[in-house]
Amino acid sequence: MATNRDILQTHYLIYTAHEVGENSQTHRASVKPLPCSYCYTVDFHHLRKRIMKKLFVLIMGLSMLTACNAQKTSGNQKSGGVQSIDTYRAAQTYPEGTAEATFAGGCFWCTEASFERIQGVIDVVSGYSGGEKEYPTYEAVSYGRTNHAEAIQVFYNPEEITYETLLDIFFTAHDPTQLNRQGPDVGKQYRSAIFYHNQTQKEQAEAFMTMLEKKGAYDKDIVTKLNAYDTFWVAEQYHQDYYINNPGNPYIQRVSKPKVKKVEEKFADLLKKEYRP
């Protein structure tokens, strides 16, 4: 069964193919992520005139979606599934003094890539946090069957980058005013949350959000939840470095890339050498 993100990707494929077929400047200028209700809001007369073409495009789009899902399943089987953060951490050789931060800001493909570009960040892992279920799967989380949120675990050198700077990057990489969603991804699994590891992180997060509210950084209220960190489950291997490994993915192109670029522009002086222009 396809997830909301898979359905969104199918809409990208369908709409992009429709653009090419129509050869319309208006259509071409309006390429953007479409809600799942798009298929029901198309003008009926327009749809009837081009019914055969749209049916063909729909069939092709669904075929591509099926192939995409098959690739995901195959990748998961080859590369392994969910593991605890303790198991993951034990297999790494982080420098002494490495600190950790945990954030949830919608799709972890987007936030992972945003933080990976920053100096002082040693490692970023995509996974699940905030729920009770052990070893949650992507399918269970993405369908809202758990209380987990898609999240990232950031391993960083506190002598190179501060937790406050990480907070600044976090609030740049996503929209903290959207309740239980981020753009096309809807549900509590895409909520905005900070999982603090100690009292210092909690106080710094509270102070940072208060500062943002006072200076009117957003038109709406910040809805980011501040929760004590409990545990973190590392997501299936195919989700790790997804942004880098799947540059042509429609979701990456339409949703993730603009967010990552925003971070790169604001924190240009903090980018690692390999990510500088």
C-alpha positions, 0 to 999 in steps of 0.5 A: 500500500502506498504512503501519502508521500508515495501518492504525492510523488505519483501526482508529481509524475502525472502533473509533469507529464500533463504539462509536457502534453499540454505544451502550455506556458500557464501549466509550465509556470505552475509546477509545484507540489499538489495536494491529493485533492488535485484529481478532484478539483480539475475542471470537469469539462477540461477533464472530459475533453482530454479523458483518454490522455489523462487515463494514459498518464494515470496508468503510467504514473501508477506503474512508476509508483509500483516500481518505486515501492518495489525498489524501496522494499528491495532496498530494505531487505538488502540493507537491514531494518530498524535498530536502536540508537544504542546499537547504532552508536556502539558501531561508531567511533565518535570523538570524545566529547561528541554531543547529541541533539534530537529534532522532528521537523517533518520529513527526515529526508529534508532535515537530515540533509540540512544538518549534514552540510554544517561544520561541527556536525559529525553525523546525522541519522534519520529515524523515529522518536516520541512514541512508545512502540519499539522497533517501529517501521516506516510503514507503521510510522508514516500511516500514523499507527504509532506516536512516533514522529519522523526525526533526526539524531544529530551528533555534533562537536560542541566546541565547533558548533553550539546547541543554539546554532543547531536550534537556529538551523532547525527553525530555518529548515522547517515551518514551526507554525504548522501543526501536525504537518509539514507542507504536503506531509500531514499527520502527527508523525510530521509534527514539529518537536524538540527532544531535549537531552538535558536541562540545559538543552531544554532551557536553551530551546525555551529561550530560543522559541521565546526570542522568535515569538517576541521578534515576530519571526513568523506570522503565526504562533510556533507550535513546536513541542518541547519534550524530554528525550526518551529514545530514538530508533534508527530508520531503515537503511534506505532512508539514510542519506536519501537526499544525496542518493536520490537526487532525481526523486520528485519529492526531493526536487519539489519539497526537500531541495528548497528547504535545504537551499534555504539553510545553505543560503542562511548559513553559508559561512558554516557550510562544510567545504564540500557543500560550498559554491 
